Amino acid sequence: MVDEMQGERLLATTEAVRLIPMRHSEARSGRRASGDFVPFPVDTTMALAALTRQFADSGKPVEVTFRKLVHWIRSGERSSHYLHPYPGKLLPHIAHFFLANGTYARPDDTVLDPFSGSGTVALETVLSGRTALYAEANPLGRLLTAVKTHPIDTAGVAVALEQVRGSFAKSRARKPPEVVNIQKWYSPAVIAQLVRLRAAIDALDAGHQRDLMLATFSAVARKSSNADPRFSVPVRYRPGDAPARPAPMELFVSHLSANCARLATLGLIDGLGEAIGAGNDARSLKAADGSRLADGSVGMIISSPPYAGAQKYVRASSLSLGWLGLTPASQLRGLEERTIGREHFAKASWGKQHPSGIACADALIAEIAKENPSRATIVAVYLSEMRSALTEAVRVLRPGGHLVLVIGDNTVCGRRFASSEYLREMLEQLGMTVVLSLVDTILTRQLMTRRASTAGIIATESVIVFRKD
């Protein structure tokens, strides 16, 4: 167990921030931090113009590697991006590249991500000094986005930690929350300690510090489980492979220290932007007061929509959703049914979908239906719901605004399901014009899912830029 002095030393380590070498002339005006962390050291306008010319000349997608294109962002930590693991995260370099120019977004533009996940676009947006709007069906993603985009008072967190420790020591809480298959994923001793730790956090006053504690607790709950962290969805370690782990409270103190160091960078930024939730459904975007988000109120959209049945988004966060009380095990199916890209449908619904309006997609779906009506239904519903989401996105985008779509193609029943082409055609039908098309290789394994003979590996992503004329 970590003692109190060690915990205080851990929390004091907020100066360990990765520094990006730069010349003063490279810094974007107004985005200089009061310390040495400069979130946007390079203007990408010229690089963007060169890629746009290359695409216009060839008419073909331009192959790029965003890790090399945005070489000033090093691999590993950058601000609070890695505050908590999350499946299918967008590469921060992509959002950064399109925010670091004066062509696509004005300094005062609002930037929307209608499929925000854990908030990669939202964080890069607030680091650029702009207002971020984010919508996400998964309540864990909404919590993480709110936490990682809000600066914290480190001294206040230290006081809150002492309160948590005191409550933990005195806690007699015994009843665990409704976590799916809790006995499979946790030993009785770990369950007992996690229950007491969660009760201690619940005793804090509501606010950003408590939200930070809950987000940290969520990561600890996953790391304390019998689930192998190499997989985004819970998969048990093989017998004998599980490593020895510290007690949950020790893990919690260590993770909280690391998260404080990450969030400390936000406090260094002069003119940090604000992140505002836009609801839990990309098909019905909301303003801060709960009303319908106004037409033409968004300056730019950057988003990586879900894939068609290629990622188990809800299952991947099921342990955290249960421990946090956000979605008990009995309600996980309901959450999945509200999620675009889901893969479970009742047999009675198979084959009852309307055509997507994309001729080549409908022909492919009809072909798949002969072999596997369940998979055909999954992709048909996906296209229908994505059309609704894209229609809503175009509605809120201002004339002249740009939409950056990051999407990959996956395999369904051994056939290429060209999501990038289908969504592109949908947006063109909605009056959007393609001004740039890029292709990048996916290096992370988080989206490389294989389902025997019915699915394949997603190896590349298309980054397509549209303009609303």
BELURJO-V248366 format. One record per pair of residues at least 6 apart in sequence whose ideal C-beta (glycine too) atoms are under 7 Angstrom apart, sorted by the first residue. I is the first residue (numbers start at 1). GAP is how many residues later the second one is. Records with the same first field share a line. If there is no record, write none. Layout:
I->GAP + GAP
This chain:
1->246 + 248 + 249
2->248 + 251
7->154 + 246
8->150
10->243 + 244 + 247
11->143 + 146 + 147 + 150 + 246 + 249
13->244 + 248
14->140 + 246 + 247 + 250
16->245
17->20 + 247 + 248
18->56 + 58 + 59 + 60
19->17 + 18
20->18 + 21 + 52
22->16 + 19
26->15 + 16
27->11 + 14
28->12 + 15 + 72
30->99 + 241
31->7 + 8 + 9 + 97 + 98 + 240
32->6 + 238
33->235 + 236 + 237
34->234 + 236
35->233
37->228 + 231
39->40 + 88 + 230
40->60 + 87 + 88
41->31
42->30 + 58
43->57 + 58
44->53 + 56 + 57
45->56 + 57 + 58
47->22
48->53 + 55
51->11 + 385 + 387
52->383 + 384
54->8
55->7 + 381 + 382
61->376 + 377 + 378 + 401
62->376
63->376
64->374 + 376
65->375 + 376
66->25 + 27 + 28 + 31 + 374
67->26
69->28
70->23 + 26 + 27
73->19 + 20 + 23
77->185
78->14
79->44 + 48 + 183 + 186 + 187
80->43 + 68 + 182 + 183 + 186
81->11 + 39 + 42
82->180
83->61 + 64 + 65 + 132 + 176 + 179
84->34 + 60 + 131 + 134 + 135
85->134 + 137
86->31 + 32 + 55 + 58
87->145 + 224 + 226 + 229 + 359
88->29 + 223 + 358 + 359
89->28 + 29 + 31 + 357
90->27 + 30 + 31 + 214 + 316
92->28 + 32
94->312 + 369
95->25 + 26 + 29 + 207
96->28
98->6 + 204 + 306
99->6 + 25 + 26 + 29
104->196 + 298
105->6 + 25 + 194 + 195
106->193
107->22
109->21 + 190 + 191
110->20 + 21 + 23 + 187 + 188 + 189
111->10 + 14 + 19 + 21 + 188 + 189 + 191
112->21 + 166 + 186 + 189 + 284
113->8 + 9 + 21 + 189 + 190
114->21 + 168 + 171 + 189 + 275 + 279
115->21 + 167 + 188 + 189 + 190 + 191
116->6 + 18 + 19 + 20 + 25 + 29
117->19 + 24
118->23 + 26 + 27
119->15 + 25 + 26 + 29 + 30
121->181 + 182
122->10 + 12 + 23 + 27 + 153
123->25 + 26
125->7 + 148
126->6 + 23 + 146 + 147 + 148 + 149
127->142
128->145
129->142 + 143 + 144
130->143
131->142 + 143 + 145
132->17 + 141 + 143 + 144
133->143 + 145 + 165
134->11 + 141 + 143 + 144
135->143 + 144 + 145 + 146 + 147 + 150
136->6 + 9 + 144
137->143 + 144 + 201 + 202
138->175 + 176 + 179
139->182 + 187 + 188
140->78 + 177 + 180 + 181 + 186
142->135 + 138
143->68 + 71 + 72
144->71
145->130
146->65 + 129
147->64 + 65 + 68
149->126
150->58
151->112 + 115 + 116 + 121
152->56 + 57 + 60 + 108 + 111
154->106 + 110
156->53
157->52 + 55 + 103
160->44 + 49 + 53
161->95
163->41
164->36 + 37 + 40 + 49
167->33 + 36
168->28 + 29 + 32 + 81
171->25 + 28 + 29
173->22 + 23 + 26
174->21
175->20
176->6 + 15 + 19
177->145 + 146 + 148 + 151
178->144 + 150 + 151 + 152
179->140 + 143 + 144 + 150
180->138 + 142 + 149 + 152
182->9
185->40 + 41 + 42 + 49 + 134
186->38 + 39 + 40
190->34 + 58
193->54 + 55 + 56
194->27 + 30 + 54 + 129
197->20 + 51 + 52 + 55
198->19 + 125
201->9 + 12 + 13 + 16
204->6 + 9
212->47
214->110
216->36 + 39 + 40 + 43
217->35
218->102 + 105 + 106
219->36
220->28 + 31 + 32 + 35
221->98 + 99 + 102
222->97 + 98
223->6 + 22 + 28
224->21 + 24 + 27
225->94
226->10 + 11 + 16
227->7 + 8 + 9 + 92
228->7 + 8 + 9
232->84 + 214
233->79 + 82 + 83
234->84 + 85
266->6
276->12
278->7 + 8 + 15
279->6 + 7
282->58 + 107 + 110
283->102 + 105 + 106 + 109
284->108
285->8 + 107 + 111
286->6 + 7
287->6 + 7
293->103
295->100 + 101
296->100 + 101 + 102 + 103
297->99
298->98 + 99 + 100 + 103
299->99 + 102
300->101 + 102
301->92 + 96 + 102 + 103
302->102
303->102 + 103
304->102 + 103
305->81 + 102
306->7 + 34 + 35
307->34 + 101 + 103 + 112 + 151
308->33 + 70 + 71 + 74 + 102 + 109 + 111
309->32 + 34 + 69 + 70 + 73
310->100 + 139 + 145 + 148
311->30 + 136 + 138
313->26 + 28
314->18 + 21 + 22 + 25
318->14
321->6
322->6 + 7
327->8
336->6 + 8
340->42 + 45 + 46 + 49
341->41
343->35
345->29 + 32 + 33 + 36
349->28
350->23 + 24 + 27
351->18 + 22 + 26
353->24 + 27 + 28 + 31
354->30
355->7
356->6 + 24 + 27 + 28 + 31
357->72
358->25 + 64 + 67 + 68
361->22 + 61
364->51
365->11 + 14 + 15
368->7 + 8 + 44 + 45 + 47
369->7
371->42
372->41 + 82
375->37 + 38 + 79
379->33 + 38
383->39
386->37
387->39
390->33 + 36 + 37 + 40
391->39
393->10
394->36 + 38 + 74
397->6 + 71
399->69
400->68
401->67
402->63 + 64 + 65
403->29 + 63
404->59 + 61
405->18 + 59 + 61
406->55 + 57
407->12 + 13 + 16 + 54 + 55
408->11 + 34 + 39 + 50 + 52 + 53 + 54
409->7 + 8 + 9 + 10 + 11
410->7 + 45 + 46 + 48
411->6 + 44 + 45
412->42 + 43
413->41
414->39
420->42 + 44
424->10 + 40
427->39
431->38
432->34 + 35 + 36
433->33 + 34 + 36
434->30 + 32
435->30 + 31 + 32
436->29
437->25 + 27
438->25
439->21 + 23
440->20 + 21 + 23
441->18 + 19
442->16 + 17 + 18 + 19
447->11
448->9 + 10
449->6
450->6 + 7
